[in-house]
Structure formats: structure tokens, C-alpha cells
Amino acid sequence: MKLFNKRQRPLPDFWKSYEKSFRKKLPDTITDNRFVALDTETTGFDLKKDRVLCIGAVSVLNNVIDLNDSLELYLHQDTFNPKTVEIHGIIQEEQFEQISAIEAIQEFLAYLKNAVIVAHHAYFDITMINNMLARHDLPMLKNKVLDTGVLHQRTRLRTNLIEQQKVVSLDALAKQLNIPLKDRHTASGDAYITAIAFLKLVHRLRERGLPNKLRRLFWKL
């Protein structure tokens, strides 16, 4: 009887290359770090059963959103849930260039490297991606993660506890921060909105005396 489950096959080269990027320590200051704002569109909201349809991402460096450093991947799906089309707008017949899940994983990890991930309600997106990795016998993502929902809560420290802990949707957050909702509910559009929200929230936190230190931004999801 085996006491421990051992990996059945060695890790692929693309994962080793991804892991290698973490040998370099992250810069201590916010402005010197590369952040990747990301969003996923999925077949539904069940973390175990549903699958990723699309991954959208855009990088932020030196307080600037770099649209030339962005990513949008559409994954081929055998599973189709018409109920979620009203949310993400991706229908089975649309002519997107679709790739397999393993191809998407390779492209995503090569793009992501050791960047700090930024997402709104990040637990869902990260869990969906980690589940996709697990289905291909790969470890979980190694990146640090920031949640714009948590950052928003930190800007409300002077409000009452109920208001401070109130869960805010990306729509509501964008409205509060005066961010246009163009391309909402597309992975790339939501990633871009998240990137703008991230920059605005960091600016607010700095106005409240937050030092320009990266580690001060990390909170548990």
C-alpha cells in the first residue's frame, strides 16, 4: 500500500520554465512590479463541474496599463451551458479561434510568469484555473494574488463594519470609481476594467498613507 500519491509523470518543460521565473525575487515596491489583471469566462459557476471558456489578461507596470502586453484565449469546449450565454455572450457557433485546454495553459503560463495576479473576487478565477491545471496533472499557480474586492474594502476602513465587509460586484465597483463598462462580461473587457480599478484603488490607499511597499497589499482571499 502506498502512503503517498506520487506524480505519475514528470512535469513538462513549459511548467519548469514557469517555475524558473520565480527564482527572481519580486521587487519590493508597487511601481516596479508587473501585475497581470485577469478574468475568466466560464460555462457556469460550479467550481467543480464547470470549465473555463475564455481567459483575458492585461499587464500593469509602472502604474501604466500596457495594452500591448495582453492576452485573450478562447478554449474549445465539449460542454455548453446556454443559461450562461446571457452573462458571457460566448455562443458555441461563434467563430473564435479556439485552442485546447493544454495549449491555453502553456500560453497563459508563458505570458503570466511570476507576475502578481489581480482579479475581482479572485478566488473564483484562480480556483477555475487551478482546477484546469489539476485536470492536466499540473500543480497550482504559484503567483501572489491581489483581489480588487479586498482592496476596495481597505479603502473603507473608516466606515462601519457592515459597510466595510459588504461584497461589491465589478459593476458596482466600476460605477463607484467612474470606470466605463464597455465590453463588460467579456474576459478581456473585464480584465481591463479590473486593471483600471486596481490603479485607482492603489491611488486611494496611497492617499491614506499606504507606503509604496508591495507586501502591504497582500491579504488572504
C-alpha positions as CSV (number, residue, x, y, z in Angstrom):
1,M,0.0,0.0,0.0
2,K,1.4,3.4,-1.0
3,L,1.4,6.0,1.7
4,F,1.8,8.9,-0.6
5,N,0.5,9.7,-4.1
6,K,3.4,10.3,-6.4
7,R,3.1,12.2,-9.7
8,Q,2.7,9.7,-12.5
9,R,4.8,11.7,-15.0
10,P,7.5,14.3,-14.9
11,L,6.5,18.0,-15.1
12,P,6.6,19.3,-18.7
13,D,9.2,21.8,-19.8
14,F,6.7,24.7,-20.1
15,W,5.8,24.2,-16.4
16,K,9.5,24.1,-15.5
17,S,10.0,27.4,-17.4
18,Y,7.1,28.9,-15.5
19,E,8.6,27.8,-12.2
20,K,12.0,29.1,-13.1
21,S,10.6,32.7,-13.3
22,F,10.0,32.6,-9.6
23,R,13.7,32.2,-8.8
24,K,13.9,36.0,-9.1
25,K,12.6,37.8,-6.0
26,L,9.7,40.2,-6.6
27,P,10.6,43.9,-6.4
28,D,9.6,45.4,-3.1
29,T,7.8,48.5,-4.5
30,I,4.5,48.5,-6.2
31,T,5.6,50.5,-9.2
32,D,8.5,48.1,-10.0
33,N,6.3,45.0,-10.2
34,R,4.5,43.6,-13.1
35,F,0.8,42.9,-12.3
36,V,-1.5,40.9,-14.5
37,A,-5.2,41.7,-14.3
38,L,-7.2,38.8,-15.4
39,D,-10.7,37.5,-15.8
40,T,-12.2,34.2,-16.8
41,E,-15.5,33.5,-18.5
42,T,-16.8,30.0,-17.7
43,T,-19.5,27.5,-18.6
44,G,-21.1,28.2,-15.2
45,F,-20.4,28.9,-11.6
46,D,-19.9,25.4,-10.2
47,L,-16.2,25.3,-9.2
48,K,-16.0,21.5,-9.6
49,K,-18.2,20.8,-12.7
50,D,-17.8,23.9,-14.9
51,R,-14.9,24.8,-17.2
52,V,-13.1,27.9,-18.4
53,L,-14.3,29.2,-21.7
54,C,-12.0,32.2,-22.1
55,I,-9.1,33.9,-20.3
56,G,-8.5,37.6,-20.7
57,A,-5.5,39.3,-19.2
58,V,-3.6,42.6,-19.4
59,S,-0.4,43.7,-17.6
60,V,0.2,46.8,-15.4
61,L,3.7,48.1,-14.9
62,N,4.9,51.4,-13.5
63,N,1.3,52.4,-12.9
64,V,0.5,52.1,-16.6
65,I,-1.8,49.5,-18.3
66,D,0.1,48.0,-21.2
67,L,-2.4,47.0,-23.9
68,N,0.5,45.7,-26.0
69,D,1.1,43.2,-23.2
70,S,-2.3,41.5,-23.1
71,L,-3.7,38.0,-23.7
72,E,-7.1,36.6,-24.8
73,L,-7.6,32.9,-25.1
74,Y,-10.7,31.0,-26.2
75,L,-10.8,27.4,-25.2
76,H,-12.5,24.6,-27.2
77,Q,-15.4,23.1,-25.2
78,D,-17.4,20.0,-25.5
79,T,-19.7,21.2,-22.7
80,F,-22.2,24.0,-23.4
81,N,-24.5,25.7,-21.0
82,P,-27.0,28.0,-22.8
83,K,-28.0,29.6,-19.4
84,T,-24.7,31.3,-19.0
85,V,-24.6,32.8,-22.5
86,E,-26.6,35.8,-21.2
87,I,-23.7,36.6,-18.9
88,H,-20.6,36.0,-21.0
89,G,-22.1,36.2,-24.5
90,I,-20.0,33.4,-25.9
91,I,-22.0,31.0,-28.0
92,Q,-21.0,27.7,-29.4
93,E,-21.3,28.7,-33.1
94,E,-19.2,31.9,-32.9
95,Q,-16.1,31.8,-35.0
96,F,-13.4,32.4,-32.3
97,E,-10.1,30.8,-32.8
98,Q,-10.3,28.1,-30.1
99,I,-7.5,26.1,-28.7
100,S,-7.3,23.1,-26.4
101,A,-7.1,23.5,-22.6
102,I,-3.4,22.3,-22.5
103,E,-2.5,24.8,-25.3
104,A,-4.2,27.6,-23.3
105,I,-2.3,26.6,-20.2
106,Q,1.0,26.7,-22.0
107,E,0.3,30.2,-23.5
108,F,-1.1,31.5,-20.2
109,L,1.8,30.4,-18.1
110,A,4.3,31.7,-20.6
111,Y,2.6,35.1,-20.5
112,L,2.0,35.2,-16.8
113,K,5.4,34.2,-15.4
114,N,5.9,35.4,-11.9
115,A,3.6,38.5,-12.2
116,V,1.3,39.4,-9.3
117,I,-2.2,38.4,-10.3
118,V,-5.0,41.0,-9.9
119,A,-8.6,39.9,-10.1
120,H,-12.1,40.8,-8.8
121,H,-13.4,38.1,-6.5
122,A,-10.2,36.4,-7.3
123,Y,-11.0,33.1,-5.5
124,F,-13.3,32.0,-8.3
125,D,-11.0,32.8,-11.2
126,I,-7.9,31.3,-9.5
127,T,-9.8,28.2,-8.5
128,M,-11.1,27.6,-12.0
129,I,-7.6,27.9,-13.4
130,N,-6.1,25.7,-10.7
131,N,-8.8,23.1,-11.5
132,M,-7.9,23.2,-15.1
133,L,-4.2,22.7,-14.2
134,A,-5.1,19.8,-11.9
135,R,-7.0,18.1,-14.7
136,H,-3.8,18.0,-16.6
137,D,-1.8,16.7,-13.6
138,L,-0.1,20.1,-13.0
139,P,0.5,21.9,-9.7
140,M,-1.5,25.0,-8.7
141,L,-0.4,28.5,-9.7
142,K,2.5,29.9,-7.7
143,N,1.8,33.6,-8.2
144,K,0.9,36.2,-5.5
145,V,-2.7,37.3,-5.8
146,L,-4.5,40.6,-5.1
147,D,-8.3,40.9,-5.0
148,T,-9.7,44.3,-6.0
149,G,-12.7,43.4,-3.8
150,V,-10.4,43.2,-0.8
151,L,-8.5,46.4,-1.9
152,H,-11.9,48.2,-2.1
153,Q,-12.7,47.0,1.5
154,R,-9.4,48.5,2.6
155,T,-10.4,51.9,1.3
156,R,-13.5,51.8,3.5
157,L,-11.8,51.3,6.9
158,R,-13.5,54.4,8.3
159,T,-17.0,53.2,7.5
160,N,-19.0,50.9,9.8
161,L,-18.1,47.2,9.9
162,I,-21.2,46.1,7.9
163,E,-20.4,48.5,5.0
164,Q,-16.7,47.6,5.1
165,Q,-17.4,43.9,4.7
166,K,-20.1,44.4,2.0
167,V,-19.3,42.4,-1.1
168,V,-19.2,44.7,-4.2
169,S,-19.7,43.5,-7.7
170,L,-17.3,44.6,-10.5
171,D,-20.2,46.6,-12.0
172,A,-20.8,48.4,-8.7
173,L,-17.1,49.0,-8.2
174,A,-16.7,50.4,-11.7
175,K,-19.6,52.7,-11.1
176,Q,-18.1,53.9,-7.8
177,L,-14.8,54.6,-9.5
178,N,-16.3,56.2,-12.6
179,I,-15.0,53.4,-14.9
180,P,-16.9,52.9,-18.2
181,L,-18.4,49.4,-18.6
182,K,-17.5,48.9,-22.2
183,D,-17.0,45.2,-23.1
184,R,-18.3,44.1,-19.7
185,H,-18.7,40.4,-19.4
186,T,-16.0,39.6,-21.8
187,A,-12.8,38.2,-20.3
188,S,-10.6,40.8,-21.9
189,G,-13.0,43.7,-21.2
190,D,-13.4,42.7,-17.5
191,A,-9.6,42.3,-17.2
192,Y,-9.2,45.8,-18.4
193,I,-11.8,47.2,-16.1
194,T,-10.1,45.3,-13.2
195,A,-6.7,46.8,-14.1
196,I,-8.2,50.4,-14.1
197,A,-9.9,49.6,-10.7
198,F,-6.6,48.3,-9.3
199,L,-4.8,51.5,-10.2
200,K,-7.5,53.7,-8.8
201,L,-7.7,51.7,-5.6
202,V,-4.0,51.8,-5.0
203,H,-4.1,55.6,-5.6
204,R,-6.8,55.9,-2.9
205,L,-4.8,53.8,-0.5
206,R,-1.7,55.9,-1.1
207,E,-3.7,59.0,-0.3
208,R,-4.5,57.4,3.1
209,G,-0.8,56.9,3.8
210,L,-0.1,53.4,2.4
211,P,3.7,53.1,1.8
212,N,4.7,52.1,-1.7
213,K,5.5,48.6,-0.5
214,L,4.2,45.5,-2.3
215,R,3.9,43.3,0.7
216,R,1.5,45.7,2.4
217,L,-1.1,45.0,-0.3
218,F,-1.3,41.2,0.2
219,W,-4.3,39.8,2.0
220,K,-5.9,36.4,2.1
221,L,-8.6,35.7,-0.4
